[in-house]
């Protein structure tokens, strides 16, 4: 009988997190089997960054549940440049799409949304891993351009 060999594939933490999240969703979230989550997302209150003195936000906390589809409109006033980042959140959701500038963008992962001027983008996600996830405009969190996604 021939000797078997084992191949080890070095996966990064992002891949491990993504696979774990998908497995968790498939095994532990009954809502995923209940229907098409992509058809009717719940619209969250829009998030406006750069309000007031340019360092304010319209809403800092968003509550969500795993296995439910959501849409979030993010608008930048243009008072400050905002590189909108939520790395841990983006790695723990199913990103359906991003709509911006008349385009529909479909990608498996989102790193950041960069607003250099007044602009808007709408993200469509299904959270699959519970937790508290911080979002921020890179380098401006200490001035107030930050908040939290709470997924239960």
C-alpha positions as CSV (number, residue, x, y, z in Angstrom):
1,X,0.0,0.0,0.0
2,X,1.4,3.4,-1.0
3,X,2.4,5.8,1.8
4,X,0.0,8.8,2.1
5,X,1.3,12.3,2.4
6,X,-0.3,15.3,4.1
7,X,-0.3,18.7,2.5
8,X,-0.6,21.6,5.0
9,X,-2.0,24.9,3.5
10,X,-0.9,27.9,5.6
11,X,-4.1,30.0,5.9
12,X,-4.1,33.5,7.2
13,X,-6.3,34.6,10.0
14,X,-8.8,36.3,7.6
15,X,-9.4,33.1,5.8
16,X,-9.8,31.2,9.1
17,X,-12.3,33.8,10.4
18,X,-14.2,33.8,7.2
19,X,-14.5,30.0,7.0
20,X,-15.4,29.8,10.7
21,X,-18.1,32.5,10.3
22,X,-19.7,30.7,7.3
23,X,-19.7,27.4,9.1
24,X,-21.2,29.1,12.2
25,X,-23.9,30.7,10.1
26,X,-24.8,27.5,8.4
27,X,-24.9,25.4,11.5
28,X,-26.2,27.8,14.1
29,X,-28.4,30.3,12.4
30,X,-31.8,28.9,11.4
31,X,-32.7,32.1,9.5
32,X,-30.2,31.4,6.8
33,X,-32.2,28.4,5.7
34,X,-35.5,30.2,5.9
35,X,-35.3,32.2,2.6
36,X,-33.5,34.6,0.4
37,X,-31.7,37.1,2.7
38,X,-30.6,39.1,-0.2
39,X,-34.1,40.2,-1.3
40,X,-35.4,42.5,1.5
41,X,-32.7,44.1,3.7
42,X,-33.7,46.1,6.8
43,X,-32.6,49.7,6.3
44,X,-30.5,51.0,9.2
45,X,-30.6,54.7,10.0
46,X,-28.2,56.5,7.7
47,X,-24.8,57.3,9.0
48,X,-23.5,60.8,8.3
49,X,-19.9,61.4,9.0
50,X,-18.5,64.9,9.3
51,X,-21.5,66.6,11.0
52,X,-21.3,69.7,13.2
53,X,-17.7,70.9,13.4
54,X,-16.7,68.3,10.8
55,X,-15.9,65.6,13.4
56,X,-19.4,64.5,14.4
57,X,-21.5,61.6,13.4
58,X,-25.3,61.2,13.0
59,X,-25.3,57.9,14.9
60,X,-22.5,56.1,16.7
61,X,-24.1,52.7,17.5
62,X,-25.9,50.3,15.3
63,X,-27.6,47.1,16.7
64,X,-28.0,44.1,14.4
65,X,-28.7,40.4,14.6
66,X,-26.9,37.5,12.9
67,X,-28.6,36.0,10.0
68,X,-30.6,39.1,9.0
69,X,-30.0,41.3,5.9
70,X,-29.2,45.0,6.4
71,X,-28.5,48.0,4.3
72,X,-26.6,51.1,5.6
73,X,-26.3,54.3,3.7
74,X,-23.0,56.1,4.7
75,X,-22.8,59.8,3.7
76,X,-19.8,62.0,4.1
77,X,-20.4,65.8,4.4
78,X,-17.0,66.5,2.9
79,X,-15.9,68.6,5.9
80,X,-13.2,66.0,6.6
81,X,-11.7,63.3,4.5
82,X,-12.9,60.0,5.9
83,X,-11.2,56.6,5.2
84,X,-14.1,54.6,6.7
85,X,-12.7,51.4,8.2
86,X,-14.4,48.5,10.1
87,X,-11.9,45.7,9.5
88,X,-13.2,43.3,12.1
89,X,-16.9,44.0,11.2
90,X,-16.2,43.6,7.4
91,X,-14.5,40.2,8.1
92,X,-17.5,38.9,10.1
93,X,-20.3,39.6,7.7
94,X,-21.5,38.4,4.3
95,X,-21.0,41.4,2.1
96,X,-23.7,41.3,-0.5
97,X,-22.7,44.5,-2.4
98,X,-21.8,48.1,-2.2
99,X,-23.7,50.8,-4.2
100,X,-21.9,54.0,-4.9
101,X,-21.8,56.5,-7.8
102,X,-24.4,54.7,-9.8
103,X,-22.5,51.5,-9.6
104,X,-23.2,48.2,-7.9
105,X,-20.0,46.6,-6.6
106,X,-19.9,43.0,-5.6
107,X,-16.8,41.7,-3.8
108,X,-16.1,39.1,-1.2
109,X,-14.5,41.5,1.3
110,X,-14.4,45.3,1.9
111,X,-11.3,47.0,3.4
112,X,-12.4,50.6,3.5
113,X,-14.6,53.2,1.9
114,X,-12.6,56.4,1.2
115,X,-14.6,59.6,1.1
116,X,-12.3,62.5,0.0
117,X,-15.3,64.9,-0.6
118,X,-19.0,64.9,0.0
119,X,-20.2,61.5,-1.2
120,X,-22.3,58.5,-0.3
121,X,-22.2,54.7,-0.5
122,X,-24.7,52.1,0.6
123,X,-23.5,48.7,2.0
124,X,-25.6,45.6,2.1
125,X,-24.5,43.0,4.6
126,X,-25.7,39.9,6.6
127,X,-23.9,39.7,10.0
128,X,-22.8,36.2,10.8
129,X,-20.6,36.5,13.9
130,X,-21.9,38.1,17.1
131,X,-19.7,40.7,18.7
132,X,-19.0,44.4,19.1
133,X,-17.1,45.9,16.2
134,X,-15.6,49.4,16.1
135,X,-15.7,51.5,12.9
136,X,-13.8,54.7,12.4
137,X,-12.5,57.3,10.0
138,X,-8.8,56.4,10.0
139,X,-6.8,58.7,12.2
140,X,-9.9,60.6,13.4
141,X,-11.4,58.4,16.0
142,X,-10.0,60.4,18.9
143,X,-11.8,63.5,17.4
144,X,-15.2,61.7,17.3
145,X,-15.4,60.0,13.9
146,X,-16.0,56.6,15.3
147,X,-18.8,54.2,16.4
148,X,-19.8,50.6,17.0
149,X,-21.7,47.9,15.3
150,X,-23.2,45.6,17.9
151,X,-24.2,42.2,16.5
152,X,-26.2,39.8,18.7
